[in-house]
Amino acid sequence: MFPKTLIFVVVSALLLTGCAPVVVTVTVPPSPLETVVVTATPSPTPPPTPTPLPKPHVLTVCLLGEPDTLYLYGGSHLPATQQVLSALYDGPIDHLEYGYRPVLLQKLPSFADGDALVRVVQVHAGDRVVDAAGRATRWGPGVRVIPARCLSPACAVEFDGGPVWMERMQVRFTLRDDVTWDDGEPLTAADSVFAFRVASDPATIGARYLVSRTLRYTARDDYHLEWVGVPGFLPSDYFLNFFAPLPRHQLAGRSPADLAQDEDLRRRPPTWGPFVVEDWLPADRLILAPNPRYSPAPHLDKIVFRFATDGADMVARLLAGECDIATHDADLIPFLPLLLKAEQQGLLHLLSAPGTGWEHLEFDIAPTDDRPPFFGDARVRQAVAHCVDRETVVAEATYGRGFPLDSYLPPTHPFHAAGLPAWEYDPAAGRALLEEAGWVDEDSDGVREAHRVSGVRTGTPFEVTLLLRADDEAALRSARAIKAQLADCGLRVNLDARPFWELFAPAPDGPLFGRHFDLAETTWWLDVRPMCEHYLSPEVAAESVTGYADPDFDAACLGVGQTFPGTAEYAEYRQRAQELFAADLPALPLFMRLRFAVARPRVQGFTLDSTSPGDLWNAESLDVTVAEE
């Protein structure tokens, strides 16, 4: 009944009111003006869907125990403390892959670049020195020092009342100029000098060794420092003589004793690194948040450290999903079979890296008792190297994670020598060398006897004892394999597992250091001292484990200790010492002891390093995958 043309007047503002009634007025021409009022209720308009907030990226790390302090000069040696500090602080110098990398510094000082040098200075009575035995003392009665241009303790001189010329080292450090504290203040050389003064105070526990051997530590300007050592102190790791900074603008005016006891400084220390302490719940957890002043910003929103009691507790928490990482300082070796199965099922990642423990076979070349010198001839030691299938031994001892060595330094070490003989597994070559050296099995009983062997009675069977630690599962596993393999070459080996304290008892009565053994499987740990020093001649080294004596090796090894990294002489001595060692084999390298850590598959960027004290050395680069809901 209505005409075709309709005019709808819509009040648009009311359409935005959702479910409120809308009044529509309709005018119908050309009939007499008639107004019809229609009331309509439209369908409800759904509310806008909120944008979901991103899930926080939280990494949870299981620690072995709880830190005791996070104060840089608090003197803590707990593994848990080192792990947290590695995330709080970036450097100042990272120890990675057996080498060092600058973090707060523009570069590491070196002799080649002129940042380090040695001067000859005159020392008078009462002056501070480092004596011939390496002790910090003062030049006076009864003190012996190594004078200038002297290269060994053999030419040390004793105090006679007059002065003496000695060598003194000085090193210059250059800081980066783009680093700030977490409060935004620039980090400068004055902060490092302030830290040195704190470290020098008797109330401060840490850094006493370096402090006692430092003559001066000064700032030349805002970003340049100079360290000057006490005469006679010539460390090969001179580039580490840098004092980790403390914020002078915050702490100046307070005594070192007060700083060491300050609860807030122990629990929420200022930092220049990628994270700061957000909260610490004793006996439960410690929480880190990103440092807003650090650039580039970390990927993680939080790092939560949970305190575990031991390796078993860590593994249980990992499998329960309570932790993302179990750090390397826990003893995870007893759980390796379980962890390997979990890895095969995709539940965990088992990470391993060669550590600082060098596993090897010691040969008693010159016994101090009446036992025969079975290994006095280098050909016999070389034969053992050929007869031992080290690939199998290492796989057995390390669950297939290790690799055999050709030196006392691993191949990833920056000073590992190139071109060393590998002494591949070749039993036929080993048997030929034994016969050439006079060891023949004439009675066909499976054990060789001595025939015209120097120092060994004719007919003496080649039957020896292999010493090892009774509580060392890796050594037990490898020793059993070595015993079986040497039997194939006609050498009978009996295993003798001793307690640690008995095996490493001091000379002259201890079986190892007193040289009352035939073979011994032992571990030496890499440190600042050259590893070759264990094999210096008895006339040169008081504790010669094997009795090995070679003047050329002595000269090369002593040269390593008397020169400095970064010089051509140092590199030449390192190369030569390893070449002589690999040829004569006073010990047979086996493998590097491994570090193990565990991570869940969601963790990104986590790598286990061979030498870093903390596993979170690259905390700013770590991340986790967050599951979508």
C-alpha positions as CSV (number, residue, x, y, z in Angstrom):
1,M,0.0,0.0,0.0
2,F,3.1,2.3,0.3
3,P,4.5,4.2,-2.7
4,K,7.7,3.0,-4.3
5,T,9.8,6.0,-3.0
6,L,10.6,5.9,0.7
7,I,12.9,8.3,2.4
8,F,14.6,6.8,5.5
9,V,16.1,9.3,8.0
10,V,18.6,7.3,10.1
11,V,20.3,8.8,13.1
12,S,23.8,7.4,12.7
13,A,25.0,8.2,16.1
14,L,22.5,5.8,17.6
15,L,23.7,2.9,15.4
16,L,26.9,3.0,17.4
17,T,25.2,2.3,20.7
18,G,25.1,-1.5,20.2
19,C,21.7,-2.9,21.5
20,A,19.9,0.4,22.3
21,P,16.6,0.8,20.4
22,V,16.9,2.8,17.1
23,V,14.0,5.2,16.1
24,V,13.4,5.4,12.4
25,T,11.1,8.1,10.9
26,V,9.5,7.3,7.6
27,T,7.7,10.0,5.4
28,V,5.4,8.8,2.6
29,P,4.4,11.3,-0.1
30,P,2.2,12.4,-2.0
31,S,-0.7,11.4,0.2
32,P,-1.5,13.7,3.1
33,L,1.4,13.9,5.4
34,E,1.4,10.8,7.6
35,T,4.1,10.0,10.0
36,V,4.8,6.4,11.0
37,V,7.1,5.6,13.9
38,V,8.9,2.2,13.7
39,T,11.0,1.0,16.6
40,A,13.6,-1.7,15.7
41,T,16.3,-3.6,17.8
42,P,19.3,-4.6,15.7
43,S,21.5,-7.6,16.5
44,P,24.2,-7.0,19.2
45,T,27.6,-5.9,18.0
46,P,30.3,-8.1,19.6
47,P,33.0,-6.3,21.6
48,P,36.4,-6.0,20.0
49,T,38.8,-9.0,20.5
50,P,41.7,-7.9,22.7
51,T,45.2,-8.4,21.3
52,P,47.0,-11.1,23.3
53,L,50.0,-10.0,25.2
54,P,53.3,-11.8,24.2
55,K,54.4,-14.5,26.6
56,P,57.5,-13.6,28.6
57,H,60.7,-15.3,27.6
58,V,61.9,-16.8,30.9
59,L,65.0,-19.1,31.1
60,T,65.2,-21.3,34.3
61,V,68.6,-22.5,35.3
62,C,69.4,-25.2,37.9
63,L,72.4,-24.3,39.9
64,L,74.5,-26.5,42.1
65,G,73.8,-24.8,45.5
66,E,73.2,-21.1,46.2
67,P,75.6,-18.2,45.7
68,D,77.1,-16.8,48.9
69,T,77.7,-13.3,47.5
70,L,77.5,-11.4,44.2
71,Y,79.9,-8.7,45.3
72,L,82.8,-8.8,42.8
73,Y,85.4,-8.6,45.6
74,G,83.6,-10.9,48.0
75,G,86.1,-13.7,47.6
76,S,83.5,-16.3,46.6
77,H,84.7,-19.5,44.9
78,L,81.4,-21.3,44.8
79,P,80.4,-22.6,41.3
80,A,76.9,-21.2,41.8
81,T,78.4,-17.7,42.3
82,Q,80.4,-17.9,39.1
83,Q,77.4,-19.0,37.2
84,V,75.3,-16.0,38.2
85,L,78.2,-13.6,37.8
86,S,78.7,-14.8,34.2
87,A,75.1,-13.5,33.5
88,L,75.4,-10.3,35.5
89,Y,78.7,-9.1,34.2
90,D,80.0,-9.2,30.6
91,G,83.7,-10.0,31.0
92,P,85.7,-8.0,31.8
93,I,87.8,-10.6,29.9
94,D,86.2,-13.8,28.8
95,H,88.1,-17.1,29.1
96,L,86.8,-19.1,26.1
97,E,88.2,-22.1,24.2
98,Y,91.4,-22.0,26.2
99,G,92.0,-18.4,25.1
100,Y,91.0,-14.9,26.2
101,R,88.8,-12.3,24.6
102,P,88.5,-8.7,25.6
103,V,85.0,-7.4,26.6
104,L,85.5,-4.2,28.6
105,L,88.8,-3.6,26.8
106,Q,89.3,-2.5,23.2
107,K,92.0,-5.3,22.9
108,L,94.2,-7.5,25.0
109,P,97.6,-6.0,25.6
110,S,100.6,-7.6,23.8
111,F,104.3,-7.3,23.5
112,A,103.9,-7.2,19.7
113,D,101.7,-4.1,19.9
114,G,103.9,-2.4,22.5
115,D,101.2,-2.5,25.2
116,A,103.5,-4.6,27.4
117,L,107.2,-4.4,28.0
118,V,109.9,-5.4,30.5
119,R,112.4,-2.9,32.0
120,V,115.5,-3.5,34.0
121,V,115.4,-1.6,37.3
122,Q,117.7,-1.4,40.3
123,V,116.2,-2.9,43.5
124,H,117.4,-1.7,47.0
125,A,117.1,-3.2,50.4
126,G,113.5,-3.1,51.6
127,D,112.0,-2.8,48.1
128,R,109.2,-5.2,47.2
129,V,110.3,-8.1,45.0
130,V,109.2,-11.6,43.9
131,D,111.9,-14.0,44.9
132,A,113.3,-17.0,43.0
133,A,110.6,-19.3,44.4
134,G,107.8,-16.9,43.2
135,R,106.9,-15.5,46.6
136,A,106.1,-11.8,47.2
137,T,108.6,-10.4,49.8
138,R,111.1,-7.6,50.3
139,W,114.7,-7.6,49.2
140,G,116.6,-8.4,52.4
141,P,118.6,-11.0,54.3
142,G,118.0,-14.5,53.3
143,V,116.1,-13.6,50.1
144,R,117.2,-15.0,46.8
145,V,116.0,-13.4,43.5
146,I,116.6,-14.0,39.8
147,P,118.6,-11.0,38.5
148,A,118.1,-9.3,35.1
149,R,119.1,-11.4,32.0
150,C,118.9,-14.6,34.0
151,L,116.7,-17.3,32.6
152,S,116.5,-19.9,35.3
153,P,116.7,-20.3,39.1
154,A,120.2,-21.7,38.7
155,C,121.6,-18.2,38.5
156,A,119.6,-16.7,41.4
157,V,121.6,-14.4,43.7
158,E,121.2,-13.9,47.5
159,F,121.0,-10.6,49.3
160,D,124.4,-9.3,50.2
161,G,123.4,-5.8,51.5
162,G,123.6,-4.1,48.2
163,P,121.3,-3.4,45.3
164,V,120.5,-5.8,42.5
165,W,119.3,-5.3,38.9
166,M,116.0,-7.0,38.2
167,E,113.4,-7.1,35.5
168,R,110.0,-5.4,36.0
169,M,106.9,-5.6,33.7
170,Q,104.5,-2.9,32.8
171,V,101.2,-3.3,30.9
172,R,98.8,-0.8,29.4
173,F,95.1,-1.3,29.1
174,T,92.6,0.6,27.0
175,L,88.9,0.6,28.0
176,R,86.0,0.8,25.6
177,D,84.3,4.2,25.8
178,D,80.7,3.1,25.2
179,V,80.1,1.1,28.4
180,T,77.9,2.4,31.2
181,W,76.8,1.2,34.6
182,D,73.2,0.1,35.1
183,D,72.4,3.6,36.4
184,G,73.6,5.2,33.2
185,E,77.0,6.6,34.5
186,P,80.0,5.9,32.2
187,L,82.4,3.1,33.2
188,T,85.9,4.6,33.3
189,A,89.5,3.9,34.2
190,A,88.9,5.5,37.6
191,D,86.4,2.7,38.4
192,S,89.1,0.1,37.9
193,V,91.6,2.1,40.0
194,F,89.0,2.4,42.7
195,A,88.5,-1.4,42.6
196,F,92.3,-1.9,42.9
197,R,92.3,0.2,46.1
198,V,89.4,-1.8,47.5
199,A,91.2,-5.1,46.6
200,S,94.4,-3.8,48.2
201,D,92.7,-3.4,51.6
202,P,93.2,-6.2,54.1
203,A,89.5,-6.3,54.7
204,T,88.9,-7.5,51.1
205,I,89.2,-11.2,50.6
206,G,89.7,-11.6,46.8
207,A,92.6,-10.7,44.5
208,R,95.4,-10.9,47.1
209,Y,97.8,-12.8,44.8
210,L,97.8,-10.1,42.1
211,V,97.7,-7.2,44.6
212,S,100.8,-8.4,46.4
213,R,102.6,-8.4,43.1
214,T,101.4,-5.0,41.8
215,L,103.7,-2.1,42.4
216,R,101.4,0.6,40.8
217,Y,98.0,0.6,39.1
218,T,97.1,4.0,37.7
219,A,94.7,5.8,35.3
220,R,96.4,7.8,32.6
221,D,93.1,9.3,31.5
222,D,89.4,8.3,31.5
223,Y,90.0,5.2,29.4
224,H,93.7,4.2,29.7
225,L,95.3,2.4,32.6
226,E,98.8,1.2,33.4
227,W,99.8,-1.7,35.6
228,V,103.4,-2.0,36.9
229,G,104.5,-5.2,38.5
230,V,106.9,-5.9,41.4
231,P,110.4,-6.6,40.2
232,G,110.8,-10.4,39.5
233,F,107.1,-10.9,38.7
234,L,106.9,-11.7,35.0
235,P,103.6,-13.6,34.4
236,S,102.9,-15.1,31.1
237,D,99.2,-14.1,31.5
238,Y,100.1,-10.4,32.0
239,F,97.2,-9.3,29.9
240,L,94.9,-10.4,32.7
241,N,96.3,-8.0,35.3
242,F,93.2,-5.8,35.0
243,F,91.1,-5.1,38.0
244,A,87.3,-5.6,37.4
245,P,85.7,-2.2,38.0
246,L,83.5,-1.0,40.9
247,P,81.3,2.1,40.5
248,R,83.3,4.8,42.2
249,H,80.5,7.3,42.0
250,Q,78.3,5.0,44.1
251,L,80.8,3.5,46.6
252,A,83.6,6.1,47.1
253,G,83.8,7.2,50.7
254,R,82.9,3.8,52.2
255,S,85.5,1.5,53.7
256,P,86.3,-1.8,52.0
257,A,85.2,-3.6,55.2
258,D,81.8,-1.9,55.0
259,L,81.5,-2.8,51.3
260,A,82.3,-6.5,52.0
261,Q,79.5,-6.7,54.6
262,D,76.9,-4.6,52.8
263,E,73.9,-6.8,52.3
264,D,72.5,-4.9,49.4
265,L,75.8,-4.9,47.6
266,R,76.1,-8.7,48.1
267,R,72.6,-9.3,46.8
268,R,71.9,-6.5,44.3
269,P,75.3,-5.4,43.0
270,P,75.7,-2.7,40.4
271,T,76.6,-4.0,37.0
272,W,77.6,-3.1,33.5
273,G,76.4,-6.4,32.1
274,P,73.2,-7.6,30.3
275,F,71.2,-8.4,33.5
276,V,70.6,-7.0,37.0
277,V,69.2,-8.7,40.1
278,E,65.5,-8.3,40.4
279,D,64.9,-10.5,43.4
280,W,66.6,-13.2,45.6
281,L,64.5,-15.6,47.6
282,P,67.0,-17.4,49.9
283,A,67.1,-21.2,49.6
284,D,64.7,-21.0,46.7
285,R,65.5,-18.9,43.6
286,L,67.4,-15.8,42.3
287,I,65.8,-13.7,39.5
288,L,67.6,-11.5,37.0
289,A,65.9,-8.9,34.7
290,P,67.4,-7.2,31.7
291,N,69.7,-4.2,32.3
292,P,67.9,-1.3,30.4
293,R,71.3,0.4,29.8
294,Y,72.8,-2.6,28.0
295,S,73.0,-2.6,24.2
296,P,71.9,-4.6,22.3
297,A,69.0,-5.6,24.6
298,P,69.0,-9.2,25.8
299,H,66.4,-11.6,24.2
300,L,65.3,-13.0,27.6
301,D,62.8,-11.2,29.8
302,K,64.0,-13.0,32.9
303,I,66.6,-15.6,34.1
304,V,65.5,-17.6,37.1
305,F,68.2,-19.5,39.0
306,R,66.9,-22.4,41.1
307,F,69.1,-23.9,43.7
308,A,69.6,-27.7,43.4
309,T,71.3,-30.0,45.8
310,D,73.3,-32.3,43.4
311,G,73.3,-33.8,40.0
312,A,70.4,-36.1,40.8
313,D,68.2,-33.2,41.8
314,M,69.1,-31.3,38.7
315,V,68.3,-34.2,36.4
316,A,64.9,-34.8,38.2
317,R,64.0,-31.1,37.8
318,L,65.0,-31.1,34.1
319,L,62.8,-34.1,33.4
320,A,59.9,-32.6,35.3
321,G,60.2,-29.4,33.3
322,E,61.1,-27.2,36.3
323,C,64.5,-26.2,34.8
324,D,65.7,-25.5,31.2
325,I,69.4,-25.9,31.9
326,A,71.6,-27.9,34.3
327,T,75.1,-26.4,34.6
328,H,78.3,-28.2,34.1
329,D,79.6,-28.0,37.6
330,A,77.3,-30.7,38.9
331,D,78.4,-34.3,38.6
332,L,76.3,-35.5,35.8
333,I,78.5,-38.5,34.7
334,P,76.6,-41.1,36.8
335,F,73.4,-40.1,34.9
336,L,74.9,-40.1,31.4
337,P,73.1,-43.4,30.3
338,L,69.8,-41.9,31.4
339,L,70.5,-38.5,29.8
340,L,71.6,-40.1,26.5
341,K,68.3,-42.0,26.3
342,A,66.4,-38.8,27.1
343,E,68.3,-37.1,24.3
344,Q,67.4,-39.9,21.8
345,Q,63.7,-39.4,22.7
346,G,64.0,-35.6,22.0
347,L,63.4,-34.7,25.6
348,L,66.8,-33.1,26.4
349,H,70.0,-32.0,24.7
350,L,73.2,-33.3,26.3
351,L,76.0,-30.9,25.7
352,S,79.7,-31.7,26.1
353,A,83.0,-29.9,25.6
354,P,86.6,-30.9,26.3
355,G,87.5,-29.4,29.7
356,T,90.9,-28.6,31.3
357,G,91.7,-32.1,32.6
358,W,94.3,-34.0,30.5
359,E,94.0,-37.7,30.8
360,H,97.1,-39.8,30.0
361,L,99.2,-42.8,30.7
362,E,102.4,-42.1,32.7
363,F,105.4,-44.3,32.0
364,D,107.9,-44.8,34.8
365,I,111.1,-44.4,32.7
366,A,113.5,-44.4,35.6
367,P,112.1,-46.2,38.7
368,T,113.5,-45.1,42.0
369,D,113.2,-48.7,43.4
370,D,114.5,-52.0,42.2
371,R,111.7,-52.7,39.6
372,P,112.9,-53.1,35.9
373,P,112.7,-50.0,33.7
374,F,110.2,-51.6,31.3
375,F,109.6,-48.2,29.6
376,G,113.1,-46.8,29.5
377,D,113.4,-47.3,25.8
378,A,111.4,-44.8,23.7
379,R,110.6,-47.6,21.2
380,V,108.7,-49.5,23.9
381,R,106.6,-46.3,24.7
382,Q,106.0,-45.9,21.0
383,A,104.9,-49.5,20.7
384,V,102.4,-49.0,23.5
385,A,101.0,-46.0,21.5
386,H,100.6,-48.3,18.5
387,C,99.0,-51.1,20.5
388,V,96.4,-49.0,22.2
389,D,93.3,-48.3,20.2
390,R,92.7,-44.9,21.6
391,E,89.6,-44.3,19.5
392,T,88.0,-47.2,21.3
393,V,89.4,-46.3,24.7
394,V,88.2,-42.7,24.5
395,A,84.7,-43.8,23.2
396,E,84.5,-46.2,26.2
397,A,85.5,-43.6,28.7
398,T,83.5,-40.7,27.4
399,Y,80.4,-42.4,26.0
400,G,81.5,-41.5,22.5
401,R,81.8,-37.8,23.2
402,G,85.6,-37.4,23.4
403,F,88.5,-37.7,20.9
404,P,92.1,-38.9,21.2
405,L,95.0,-36.5,21.6
406,D,98.4,-36.1,20.1
407,S,99.8,-33.7,22.7
408,Y,99.3,-32.5,26.2
409,L,97.2,-29.6,24.7
410,P,93.9,-30.2,22.9
411,P,93.7,-29.4,19.2
412,T,91.4,-26.4,19.9
413,H,94.0,-24.8,22.2
414,P,95.6,-21.7,20.6
415,F,99.1,-23.0,21.4
416,H,98.6,-26.6,20.1
417,A,101.4,-27.5,17.8
418,A,100.8,-28.5,14.2
419,G,102.2,-31.5,12.4
420,L,102.6,-33.8,15.5
421,P,102.8,-37.6,15.0
422,A,99.5,-39.2,15.8
423,W,100.8,-42.8,16.6
424,E,97.8,-44.4,14.9
425,Y,96.5,-47.8,16.1
426,D,98.7,-50.3,14.4
427,P,99.4,-53.5,16.5
428,A,101.7,-54.9,13.9
429,A,103.9,-51.8,14.0
430,G,103.8,-52.0,17.8
431,R,104.9,-55.7,17.9
432,A,107.7,-54.9,15.5
433,L,109.0,-52.1,17.7
434,L,108.8,-54.4,20.8
435,E,110.9,-57.1,19.1
436,E,113.4,-54.5,17.9
437,A,113.8,-53.3,21.5
438,G,114.4,-56.9,22.7
439,W,111.0,-58.0,23.9
440,V,110.2,-61.4,22.3
441,D,107.8,-64.1,23.3
442,E,110.1,-67.1,22.8
443,D,108.1,-69.5,25.0
444,S,104.8,-68.7,23.2
445,D,102.9,-68.1,26.4
446,G,101.4,-64.9,25.1
447,V,103.7,-62.7,27.2
448,R,107.0,-61.3,25.9
449,E,110.3,-61.7,27.7
450,A,113.4,-59.5,27.8
451,H,116.3,-60.5,25.6
452,R,119.2,-58.1,25.6
453,V,117.2,-55.2,27.1
454,S,119.3,-52.7,28.9
455,G,118.7,-52.7,32.7
456,V,116.3,-55.7,32.5
457,R,117.3,-59.3,33.4
458,T,117.1,-61.7,30.5
459,G,113.9,-63.7,30.6
460,T,111.9,-61.2,32.7
461,P,108.3,-61.3,31.5
462,F,106.7,-58.0,30.4
463,E,104.2,-58.0,33.2
464,V,103.4,-54.5,34.6
465,T,101.0,-52.8,36.9
466,L,98.7,-50.0,35.9
467,L,97.9,-47.6,38.8
468,L,94.7,-45.6,38.7
469,R,92.1,-43.9,41.0
470,A,89.6,-46.3,42.6
471,D,86.8,-43.7,42.6
472,D,87.2,-42.6,38.9
473,E,84.7,-44.4,36.7
474,A,86.2,-42.9,33.4
475,A,89.7,-44.1,34.3
476,L,88.4,-47.6,35.3
477,R,86.6,-47.9,31.9
478,S,89.6,-46.8,29.9
479,A,92.1,-48.8,31.9
480,R,90.1,-52.0,31.3
481,A,90.2,-51.4,27.5
482,I,94.0,-50.6,27.6
483,K,94.7,-53.8,29.5
484,A,92.9,-55.9,26.9
485,Q,94.6,-54.2,24.0
486,L,98.1,-54.4,25.3
487,A,97.5,-58.1,25.9
488,D,97.2,-58.5,22.1
489,C,100.7,-57.1,21.8
490,G,102.1,-59.5,24.4
491,L,102.1,-57.2,27.4
492,R,100.4,-58.4,30.6
493,V,98.9,-55.5,32.6
494,N,97.5,-55.8,36.1
495,L,95.2,-53.0,37.3
496,D,95.8,-51.5,40.8
497,A,93.1,-49.0,41.8
498,R,94.1,-46.9,44.8
499,P,92.3,-44.2,46.8
500,F,93.1,-40.6,45.6
501,W,95.1,-39.7,48.8
502,E,97.3,-42.8,48.4
503,L,97.9,-42.5,44.7
504,F,99.0,-38.9,44.9
505,A,100.9,-39.1,48.2
506,P,104.0,-37.0,48.1
507,A,107.5,-38.3,47.3
508,P,109.5,-40.2,48.3
509,D,107.0,-42.7,49.5
510,G,104.0,-41.9,47.2
511,P,103.7,-44.5,44.4
512,L,103.3,-41.8,41.7
513,F,105.5,-38.9,42.8
514,G,108.0,-41.3,44.3
515,R,108.2,-43.2,41.0
516,H,107.2,-46.6,42.4
517,F,105.1,-47.7,39.5
518,D,105.2,-49.1,36.0
519,L,102.2,-47.4,34.4
520,A,99.7,-44.9,35.8
521,E,96.6,-43.3,34.4
522,T,96.4,-39.8,35.7
523,T,94.9,-36.4,35.1
524,W,96.8,-33.1,35.0
525,W,94.9,-29.8,34.8
526,L,95.7,-27.0,32.5
527,D,96.5,-23.8,34.2
528,V,98.9,-20.8,33.8
529,R,102.0,-23.0,34.2
530,P,103.1,-24.8,31.0
531,M,102.0,-28.5,31.0
532,C,105.4,-29.6,29.8
533,E,106.9,-28.8,33.3
534,H,105.6,-32.2,34.5
535,Y,108.3,-33.8,32.3
536,L,111.4,-31.7,33.0
537,S,114.5,-33.7,34.0
538,P,114.8,-34.8,37.7
539,E,117.8,-32.5,37.9
540,V,115.6,-29.5,36.9
541,A,112.3,-30.3,38.5
542,A,112.1,-31.6,42.1
543,E,108.9,-33.7,41.3
544,S,109.7,-35.5,38.1
545,V,106.8,-38.0,37.7
546,T,108.4,-40.2,35.0
547,G,112.1,-39.6,35.4
548,Y,112.2,-38.5,31.7
549,A,115.4,-36.6,31.0
550,D,116.2,-34.8,27.7
551,P,118.2,-31.5,27.7
552,D,116.6,-30.4,24.4
553,F,113.1,-30.8,25.9
554,D,114.2,-29.1,29.1
555,A,115.5,-26.1,27.1
556,A,112.2,-25.8,25.1
557,C,109.9,-26.2,28.1
558,L,111.9,-23.7,30.2
559,G,111.8,-21.4,27.3
560,V,108.0,-21.4,27.3
561,G,108.1,-20.2,30.9
562,Q,110.7,-17.6,30.3
563,T,109.0,-15.9,27.2
564,F,105.6,-14.3,26.8
565,P,102.6,-15.0,24.6
566,G,102.5,-12.8,21.6
567,T,106.3,-13.1,20.9
568,A,107.9,-15.3,18.2
569,E,110.2,-16.9,20.8
570,Y,107.2,-18.1,22.8
571,A,105.5,-19.7,19.8
572,E,108.8,-21.4,18.8
573,Y,109.4,-22.9,22.3
574,R,105.8,-24.1,22.5
575,Q,106.1,-25.9,19.1
576,R,109.4,-27.4,19.9
577,A,108.4,-28.7,23.3
578,Q,105.4,-30.5,21.9
579,E,107.4,-32.0,19.0
580,L,109.9,-33.5,21.4
581,F,107.2,-34.8,23.7
582,A,105.3,-36.4,20.9
583,A,108.4,-38.2,19.6
584,D,109.7,-39.5,22.9
585,L,106.3,-40.0,24.6
586,P,107.2,-39.7,28.3
587,A,103.4,-40.1,28.6
588,L,100.8,-41.3,26.2
589,P,98.0,-38.6,25.7
590,L,94.5,-40.2,25.9
591,F,91.7,-37.6,26.0
592,M,90.5,-34.4,27.6
593,R,88.1,-34.8,30.5
594,L,84.7,-33.6,29.4
595,R,82.4,-31.0,30.8
596,F,78.7,-31.9,30.6
597,A,75.6,-29.7,30.7
598,V,72.0,-30.4,29.8
599,A,69.4,-28.2,28.2
600,R,65.8,-28.6,27.2
601,P,65.0,-28.3,23.4
602,R,63.3,-24.9,23.9
603,V,66.6,-23.3,24.8
604,Q,68.3,-21.3,22.0
605,G,71.9,-20.2,21.7
606,F,73.2,-22.2,24.6
607,T,76.7,-23.6,24.0
608,L,79.1,-25.3,26.5
609,D,82.6,-23.8,26.5
610,S,85.8,-25.6,27.5
611,T,87.2,-23.0,29.9
612,S,84.5,-20.4,30.8
613,P,83.8,-20.6,34.6
614,G,80.2,-19.7,33.9
615,D,77.9,-21.4,31.4
616,L,75.9,-18.2,30.7
617,W,78.9,-16.3,29.4
618,N,76.7,-15.3,26.4
619,A,73.6,-14.6,28.4
620,E,72.6,-11.6,26.3
621,S,72.3,-14.0,23.2
622,L,70.3,-16.7,24.9
623,D,66.5,-17.2,24.3
624,V,63.8,-19.7,24.7
625,T,61.0,-20.9,22.4
626,V,57.6,-20.0,23.8
627,A,54.8,-22.4,23.0
628,E,51.7,-21.1,21.3
629,E,48.3,-21.7,23.0
